[in-house]
Amino acid sequence: MALSTAGKILLGTGNKGAIVELEGHNIYSTVAKTASAQVTSLIAGADGKVFVATANPGKIFTMGPGFESDGSFESDTFDAKIFSHWGRLTWWGDNGATAGKVAFYVRSGNTSSPEKNWSTWSGPYKNASGETINCPPARFLQWKAVFLDTDHGGAPNVSWVSLAYQPKNVAPEIDDVAIQEPGVRVQGFAQQLNGTGSPLPAQVKMPQRAGVNFPSAPAVQPKIDVPPQGFQDKGYQSIVWSAHDENDDDLIFAIYYRGEGEQNWRLLKDKITQRFYSWDTGTMPDGAYYLKIVGSDSPSNPPDQALSTEREADRFEIGNTPPRIENLHAQSNSPTATVSFQAVSSSAAIEHAQYSVDAGDWLIVFPTGLLSDSTKETYEIHLGGLAPGEHTVAVQVSDRFANTTAAKITFSASGHSSK
């Protein structure tokens, strides 16, 4: 470290042998680069000079105190992330930077480091209020400022540089789609649904989001989507998806569906701006279906330049028809009895069954095969310790879509039965 003739702090750095001057207000300038890897010492000399000692290789340089009559500065390579067209170059600065003391040159290419396959420097551009640069479209760009102390009135100072560019429009991407469990309704924020009482919360399966890179300069903040809330609501089906756009365009979505074995897609809902949707499946026949999400960047582009993409979701089923209870019988052998019945569903597997004796607590009963994995299950309930007289057994069965049906049978402990 050392002090410059203007009283500013000089820092000698490593790896690239640069000398940095702290300007204040979180601003610094690279004032010199040596031909060595490390600057190891800075010592103030006579007449405002600064002696610079370096390593790798070891050398001694003299710096200052005045300025060269001209010099140049090359910017870091700018990554537009996408193949882009370049527009107007403008800048602003003190001490003649906008009055002919600075000339800019620009070049572009499609590799991160300027190489021989980059374009040649275009320029000079001397109008600080703006000139359209003549540079080939590309992903990367670099500018160079040449400083000219034409009137010995002091070195010009460039404070900021702006270059307009238009990235090539690319289609959005739908990263993942998550079909929710039957009977889960999603919404953008927690609120009470129609009906009495608060709805029971439900777990929402979130889609996976692919890694997205955003331009580092100028910084582009990714749009933040608040995760949807899930609630149990019988008969509803929901879908949640993730999507992104490399141009950071606003997106709009449409959802299409088709039944299994069908060829044509039918519109379910369009003009969706959020990344989730729920609907009442009561108007759709039972069966298997497929969904397709179509995303478009039309809100941010002219109609003839808008692009779209689509992605199909996994197969899912709709089942709103409740199961049936068939062949409900009771056989009494006082003080015991056996109640048997069958649960039949038209589409979904029977999930569970339960029974109640004389309006008592509901008790679970397993099918005769132990596993509830079929659309038709057989059950036997063995009752013991029955008091003489009439008894009523109620049975209830549910399928995987929470469709439920119930029935009862009344019998006498003497062995006679009636429905």
N, C-alpha and C positions, 0 to 999 in steps of 0.2 A: 504494500500500500504506500501511497505518496500523495502529496497535494500538487495540483496543477498550478500554473501561474495565476489562474482565476480563483484559486482557493477551493477547487472542487476535488473530491476524492478520486484518485486513480487506483484501479485494481488490476494487478497482473494475474492472469488466469492460466490454467493448464490445458493440455490436450491439443489446443489449437493456437496457443501462444498469442492470445489477444489481450489488448489493454482496454479496459472499460472505464469510462468516466461517469460517475453518478451525477445526474443532472438535478435530482430532487423530485418530489412528488411522484415517486415510483417510476421515474423515467431514467434510462441510462443510454449511453452511446458507446459504440465500439469505435475508438479513436485511432487505433493502429493494430496491425497484425504483423507479428514478427515471422521470421523464417524458421523458428524453432518451435518445439512442442510446448515448453513451459517457460513462463516468465517468473524468474525466481527472486528478482530484486528490483526496486525502483528507488533511485537516489536523486534528490534535487541537486542540480549543478548551477553554475554561474549563468547569468543572463537569461534566467527562466528555463534553461534546458533541463531535461530529465534524462538521466542515464538508466538504461534498461539492460539488465543482465538476464540471460536465458540459459536454458539447458536443453540438451537433445536437439541440435548440438549447442555447445556452450559458446555464446557470443555476447558482445556488448554493442548496444545501439545508442544513438542519441536521438531524442525526440523533442521537437518544439524549438522555441516557443511559438513561432508564427505558423501560418497556414500556407499550404501550397496554393499557387494561383488557380489551380483547378484540381479536381479529384472526382471520384465516383463511388457510388454505393450500390451493391446488388442485394436485392431483397431475397428472403427465403423463398423457396418454391411454394407456390400456392396450389393447393389441391382442391379443385372444384367438385371432386368426387364423381362427376359425370361429365362426359363429352359436352363441351359448352362453346357457345359463340360469345365473342368478346365485344364490348361496346365502348363507351366513352371513358377516357382517363382524365381525372381531375386531381388537383392537389392544392395544398395551401401551406404557406410558411412565411417567416419573417425575413426582413433584410434583403428584399429583392427576389425572393423565391418565386414570386408570381409576376416578376417584371423582367423576364429574359435571362436571369442568372442561373436557371436550372433547365436542363434538357433531359427528357425521359426517353428510354428505349425499352421495348418489350419483345419477348420471345415466348414461344409455346411449344409444347410437346406432349407425348403420351407416356412418358416414363417419369418416375419421381425425381430423378437427377438429370440436370441438363447434359445431354450427350450430343453426338454428332447428328443424330436423327431428329433433333429439335430444329425448329425454324431458325433462321438468322435473325439478328436483332432488327426490329423495325423501328423507325423513328428518323430523326429526332421529333419529339412532341414538346412544343414550347408554350402552348396556350394553357395556362393553369386553369382557366375556367371550363376547359373540356375540349377534347378532340377524340374522334372515333379512331381507334387504333386499327392498323392494318396487319392483323395477326391471324394465322390459320386457326380454325376451331380445334380445340384439344381439351384434354382433361387438366393438364398442368400449365402454369404460367409463371413467369418471373419478370420483374421490371428492374431497370437500372437507372439511377439518377446521376447525371453528370453535373457537377457544381462548377460554375464559372464566375470567378471574381473579376468581372470585366472592368469595373471602375475603381478597384481598390477601396471600396467602401465597406468591406467586411464580408465574411463568408455568409452565403445564404443559409437559411435554416428551413428544412421541410418538416412540418409537424404531422401532416397526415396525407395519405394517398388513397384514392378511391378509384376502383375500376369496375364498371358495370359488366355483368355477364348473364347470359341466359342459358341454363343447363338444358340439354336435350331432354324432352319429356320421355320418361320411361313408365311402363305400366306398373301399377301398384302390385303388391304381393299379399296374398292371404296366407299367413304362416301356419295356422292350425285352426281346427274346428272341433269343438267339444259338444257332443249331444248330451243333454242332461238326463237324469233318471226320470221316468214317468212321474207326473204329479208334482214337479218342481217348477215354480214360476219365478222368473228373474225380473228385476227392475233396477233402475239406476240409483235409487236411494231408498232408505228404509222409510216406509210409510204404511199405514194400515190399509189393507185391502178391504173391498166391500164385504160387509157382513159384521157380525158382532164379535167382539173380542179381538185380541191381537193374533195375527197369523203365526204359526209355528215356523221358526227358521229352518232352512234346509241348506245342506252343503252344496256349493256350486263348484263344479269341475272347471278349472280354468285351462284354456288352450296354452300351448307353449309358444313363446315368441322367439323368432329367430333373431340372431345378433344383427343389430342395425348400427351402421356407422354414420355419424353426423358430421358435417363439415366443421373443422376446427377454427377456421377463420374465413368469414365471420361466423361466430358461434350460432348454431341453430339448435334451439331447445326442442327435444322430442315432445310431441303432444302427450299429455298425461290423461289416461282414461281411468276414471274411478271404477274399481271392480264392482260389478253388479251384486245386488243382494239376492239371496234365494229364499223362497218361502214354499211351504207345502200347500199345494192347491190342486185338488183332484181334478183330473181331466185336462190339465195343462201340459204342454210339451214345450221345452225351451232349448235354445241353441246359443252358444257363446263362441266367438271367434276372435282371433288376433290378426291384425293386418298392419302393413306399413307402406310408405311410399318414399323412394329415394329422393324425390324432389320436394318432399315435405308438403305435398299437396293435400288439400282437404278431400276426403273420400265420402262416397255415398254408396249404399249397398242395396241389393235386391235379393230375395230368397225365392227359389223355385223348388217344387216338389214333384215327385212322380211315384206311383205305386210300383211295387215289385212286379216285374214282368211287363210293365208299360214302357213305351218308347218316348212319349212326348212329355216335356217339362211344362208344368203349369205354375203361373205366378202365385206365390203365397203372399208376399208383401214387398213393396218397393219403396224407394225414397227413405231408406233407413240411414240415419247418421251415426247412431250408436253401434256398438259391436256386440249386440245381443238382441234376441227377440223371443217372445213367448206368445203362444196362441192357444185358444180353446179348441181341443180336437173333437168336440162333440159333433161337428158337421162332417167329419171324415170317417168313412167306414173302417171297421177293424181290419188290420192287416199290416204288412211290412211296407216301409216307405224309404225313400232316399231324398236328401236335400242337397241343393246346390247354392252356394253363395257367390254372387257376382259383385265385384267391387269396381268402381269407376272413379277416376280423378276429374270428372267433368265439372265439379264446382270450382276448380282452379284453372281450367283451360278452356279455350274456345271449342265449340262443338266439333270442328274438323280436326282438332289436335288431341282431343281427349282419348285416353286409353283405358282399357278395362282388363280384368282378369277374373278367373272363376276357380272354384274349388269345391269338390263334392265331399259331403260328410259321410260318416259310416251309416250303415243300415240301422234303422230303428223300427219299433213296432208301436202301433196304436191299438188299444183294446179298451172299449168303454162298455161292452156288453157284460153284465154280471154273470157269474157262474150259476148253475142250477143244482138244486138238491133233489136227487131222485132215489126211489126205492127206500124211503124212510120207514123202517119197521122197528117194532119193539116186541121182544119175547120175554115174558115174565115167568120166573120160577121162584116164587116168594121164598126167602127174602132177597133174591137176586134177580137181575134182569139184564138182557143184552139188547142194545140199540144199535142198529146197523143202517148205513146209508151210503150213497155214492155222491161225489161232487164232480160235476161235469162243466168244463169251460169250452166255449166255441173257438178260442184262439190262444189264450195264455195259460201257462201252467198254474195249477192250484198251489197257493203259497202256504196257507195254514188253515186249520179248522179248530173250533172250540165248541164246548157244550156247557149247558147250565141245567142243573136239576132243581126243579121247584123254585125257580127264580133265585137260585144261589149264585155264588161266584162263577165266573167263566173259567173253564179249565181247558188246557190244550189237549188235543188228541192227535196222535200220529196216524197216518194211513197204515193199512195192513202191511205195506211194503216198506214202512219206516221213512222213506224219502218222499218228499213232496216235489216231484219233478215231472209230472205228467198233467195233461189236460183232463184226465179222468182218474180219480182216486177213490178207493174203497175204505170205509172206516167201520170199526166195531168198538162200541163203548160197553164195558162190563161194569155194572153197578151192583153194589152189595149193601147189606144192612138197610134195606128199604122197609119202612113201616107199612103195615097193611093199609090198603086203601088206594086212592087215585094219586098218580104222579105225572108231572109234565116235564119232558126233556126238550129243551130248545137247542138247536145246533146252528152254527154260523160258519160259513166258509168264505175265503177271500182269495183272489188271484193276485198275480204280481203287479197288477195295475191298481190295486186297492179297491177293486170292484167287489162288493160284498152282498151276500144274500143269506137269508135265515129261514128256518122252518121249525115246527115243533110237532111233537107227538105226545098224546096223553094215553096212559095205559093204567090198568089196575093191577095191584100186586097179586091179585088172585089168578092172574094169567090171561085175562081178557084185555084186548087193546082196541083203541079207537083213535082216529085222527081228529 
